[in-house]
Amino acid sequence: MPAERILVVDDEEAIREIVTSMLHSQGYQCRQAASGLEALALLNSGERFDLVLSDLMMADMDGIGLLERTKEKYPEMPVVMVTAVHDISVALAAIRNGAYDYLLKPFEREQLLATVRRALENRRLKLENRTYQANLESLVAARTEQLRAAIVGLERSYDITLEALGDALDLKDAETEGHSKRVTAFTIAMARAMHLPDEHIRVIARGAFLHDIGKMAIPDAILRKPGALTPDEVLIMREHCYHGYQMLRKIPFLAEASDIVYSHQEKWDGSGYPRGLKGEQIPLGSRIFSVADTLDAITSDRPYRPSQTLQAAKIEIEKYSGRQFDPVVVELFLSMPDQIWDDLRGEIEKKNNPIYKFGYSAAASLTT
């Protein structure tokens, strides 16, 4: 199988060389371009590329311009944007324009390689899906119905897997019951309000629903302890983020969501755990989840206090904007109609609704 080819675009030669060296070490073949125009010429020359890794700010043609031209002509080829601009609106604009992901300078080698691997795997799946869809068109009507039933069954199996994981956690930690469903719906509502692509929202939703799954690895004596935890027990409890990540990262359809599970206790100012990530180092899905999680915690009954009002939650979340929470996510949350949260809570509490799939569809219908 030929090595995957990556086009590295940056107007700084030193950065191109460093990135190319990192990629070569993993067996990727690379070509370099010093501008968007040069990159476009290489793409149009007939050379085969599997991925474009492009700087955002360049003379002549910037990264967004290259992204637009590339997605127009090569829609299946993923583009990862690299930027030194720490502004979430810039990154969101790139994703809305079709970028697969973005990296913030300076980035670590493992961060680059992990993003490249995910992007290339995404491309492979899309190409396989396109080939599969083309083959489907040649099937007779009877086979089409058979396939439809198989796809429905596969999607349902995903839902059942997620429900089973959630139910298993509920049995171990009764305090989480209902929380994962509500916080998933709240997270989806905010992600939709950001106009993120559906495929990104699905990943974020899975991460939100399974955020506490690592607690299954925490000893019952600590997880169910009625009193305050000792400092050593607190450290063990905090390991649930890593345990959850380890559980999910090997499951193909949950691999991307595992990053959100790993980072869901990080804080905007870097005071969170387990890695002390700061600002936009924290995955966007985790930053959205953090606000949704606090919203549900404040507006739900707890053994030590009754539920508080939505207004109390809004005041608390705004108070910690820029410390615990991403200010952009907080601003978006505060701008959303109050009725959304009551409607979602009411719908989630209805009986006989599939847990994960319903949370997604409920948020979709109420925030469209």
N, C-alpha and C positions, 0 to 999 in steps of 0.2 A: 504494500500500500504506500503510495507516494506521500512524502512529508507534507504536512499542511503549510500553506504559504500565507504569510502575513505582510501587509503593506504598512510600514511604519512612517507616519507623516508628522514632521515637526520642523519648525524653522531654526531650531538650535541643533547643530550637528552633534554636540556632546551628548545631548539627551537621546538623539536617534541611536548613537553608538551604544550607549548604556542599555537602552531598551532592547536593541537588536542582540546584544551579547546575552542578556537574560533569556531571550527567546531561543537563541541558538543552543544554549546549554540544555534545553529541553527537546531538541531535535526539530524545531520549527525552522522553515526556510523563510528568510526575510528579504524584502526590498525596501529601500528608503526613498523618501521624497521630501524635499525641503519646503514645499508649499502645496496648497490645495490644487493649484493649476498643474503642477508637476505630477501630483498623485492622479489627477483625472486623466492626464495623458497616458500614464502607465496603465490605468484601468482600461482605457479605450484602445490600447495597443494590441489587445488580445491575450496578454499574459493572464494566467489564472491566479486568482487570489481567493482565499477562504475567509479572510477577516481583514478589516481596516482598523488600525489603531491610530487615531488622529488627534493632534493638539487642537484646542478650540480657538485660541487667539493666534492668527497668522496674517501676514500681509497678503496682498493680491486676492486670494480667496480664502476665507476663514473656514474653520471646521464645520460650522453650520451650513455654509454654502456647499462644501464638499459632501456633507451628509445628505443634503437634499438631492444633489445630482446623482450621488451613488445609489440612494434608495429608489430613485426614479428609474434608473437603468438596470440595477442589480438588486432587486428587492429581497432576494434570499440571503444576501451577504451581510453578516452583522457588522455594525460599526460601533466601536467603543471610543468615546470621547475622553480626552485627557485635558484637564484644566487646572490652573492655579487659582482660579476665581472661586472663593469659598462663598458662593451665593446659590442657595437651593433653587432659585428661580431660573438661573442659567442652566443648571443640570436638568431641571424639569422641562425646560424648553427643548433641550437636546433629545430627551426621551420622547416627548410629544412629536418631535420631527422624525422619529424612527430609530434613534440610537438604541442599541441593546442595553448599554450600561455606560457608566462614566467612572473615571478615576481622578482623585484629587492629588495634585502634586504637593509635596513629595510622597511617593508611594513606595512600599516595600516590595521586594522581589516576589514573595509568596502571594501578596495581594494582586500583583500584575498577573502572575501565572494562573491563579485561581479564576480571575475574571476572564482571561483568555480561554481557559478550558471550558468554562460555562458557556461562553459565547459560541465556541466551535461546536459544543454538544448541542446547543440550541439550533444552530444551522443544520447539523446533521439530522436532527429530528424533523425539522421543517422540510428538508429535501426528501427524507423518507416519507413524510406525510404527503408531499406533493406527488411523489411517484405512486403512493398508495391510492391517492384520490384519482389519479389518471387511470389506474387499473380498475377502479370502481366503476368508472364510466362505461367500461366495456362489459360489465356484468349485466345479466338479464334482470328483469323486474323482481323475480322471485328471490334471487340472491341479494338484491338490494334490501329487501325487507328483512332477510335473515341477518344481514350485516347491521342494519339499524338496531335490531334487538340485541346483537352482541355488544354494540357500542354502549347502548343504554345499560346493559348489565355490567360493563367495565366501569362506567361512571358510578354506578350504584355501589360497586365493590370498593371504590375509593371512599365513598361516603361511609360505608359500613366500617372500613378500616379506621377512619377518623373517629367515628362514633365509638367503636370498640376501645380505642386508645383513651378517649375522653371518659367513657364509662369506667374503665379500669382505674383511672386517676380519681374519679368521684368516690369509688369504693374505698380507696386508700386515704383520701383527704376530703371528708364530707363538706368542709368549708368552701371548696371550689365548685360545688354543685350549682349549675346555672351560670356561674361567672364566665366560664369560657365561651358559652353560647352568646351571652350578651356582649362581652368585650369584642368578640369576632364581628358581630353586627355593627357595633359602634366604629370599629376600625375600618370596616368596609365602607361605611357611610362617609367617613372623612377622606378615604382614598379616592372614592368616586368624586367627591367634591373637588379634589385636586386634579380631576380629569386624567388620572393615570390609566394606561392601557389595561384592558381586562386581564391579560395574562399576568401582569404585575400584581393586580389586585388579588388574583387567585393565590399567588404565592404568599402575599402578605396575609391573606385570610387564613391560610393553613398555619402559618407561623403564629398568628394570634390565637387560634383555637388550641394549639398544642403548646403554648408558651410554658406551661408548668409541668409538662410531661416528665421532666427530669426528677420531679419530686417522688416518682415511683422508686427511685434509687436511694431515697433518704430513709434511714431507719425510722420505724413507727414511733419509737420512744422519743425521737426528736420532733417528727412531723406532727404528732398528736399530743405533745406535751402541753398541759393546760396552763402552766406558768411561763415566766420569762425564760428565754434560752440563755445558757452560759455563753461566754465569748467563744469557746471551742465549738459549741453546738451551732452558734451563728455561722461560723466558718463552714461547718459541714452543710448547713442548710443552703448556704450560698453556692455550693457546688452543683445545685440542681440545674443551673443554666448550662454548665458544661455537660452534665449527664444527659440532658435533653438533646443537646447538639449531637453528642455521640450516638444516641439512639436513632436519630432521624437522618443523619447525613448519608447513611448507607442505603436508605430507601429511595429509589430513583425519583418518584414523584414528590418526595418531601425534602430532597437534598437542598434545594434553594431556600426552602422555608426554615431549614435548620439554622441558617445564619441569623434569622430573626429571633429564634428561640435562644440562641447563644447570647444575643445582645439585648434582651428585653429588660434587663435591670440596669443598663447603662444610663447615665444622665448627661445632659447637654454640657454641663460644666466640667465633666470628667471625674466627678466624685462617685460614679456608680461602679458596678462590678459585673463580670469578673475581670475584665481587662482594662478598666479605667478609660474606655474610649471617650473621645470628646468631640462635640459638635458634629460635623458631617462625616466623621469617621464612623459614627453609628449608622447602621443601615436605615434608610428612610422608613421602611416598614416598622422597625422597632421604635422609631421616634413617634410615628403615628399611634402605634399600640400604647405607648407610655401614657399619652393623654387619655385614650379610651379606657385604659386600665384604671387610672385614677378616677375618672368619671364614674365608672361602675362601682368602685370601692366606696366612694363617698355617698352615692345615691342608693346603696344596698344595705340591708340590715347586717350587722356584724354581732358576734356574741358579746362584745364589749360595749356596743352602742347601737342605737337605732339608725335607720337611714336618714340622710340629710337631704335638703332640697337641691334641685338643679342649680339654683342661683348660688348656693353655698359652694357647690362644686366649681362653678365658673369662676367665682372669686378666688378660690384656692389655686386653681390651675393658672389663672392669670398672675397670681402672686409669685408663682415659681417659674414663670416664663423667663428663659435665659439662664436659669439655674438647673432645674430638673428637666425642663421641656424645651424643645425647639421653638423659638419665638414665632416662626412662620406657621408651624402647625397649630400653635395656640391661637394665633390671629385667625386662622381659617376656622377652627373650632368655635370661637366666639362669634363668628359671623354667620354660623348656621342657625336655622330656625329652631327654637326650643322644642317645638312639637315633634321633631324627628326622633329625639331620644325617648320620649314617652311612647311614641308609636312603635318603635323598634322593641322596646322592653315588653310592651303588651303583646306584640306578635310572637316574640320568642317564648313567652310564657304559655302560649296556647299549647294544648296537648296534641300528640300524634303528628308532630312535624319533625321531619328528619333534621337532626341537629345542625350539621355543618352546612348542608346544601340549603336548608331553609334560611339559615342566617345570611347566606350570600344573596338569595333571591329576595328576602325581605328588605335588606339594605338597598338592593338594586331598585326595587319598585318604589321605595319611599324617598329616594334621593335623585331620581331621574328628573 
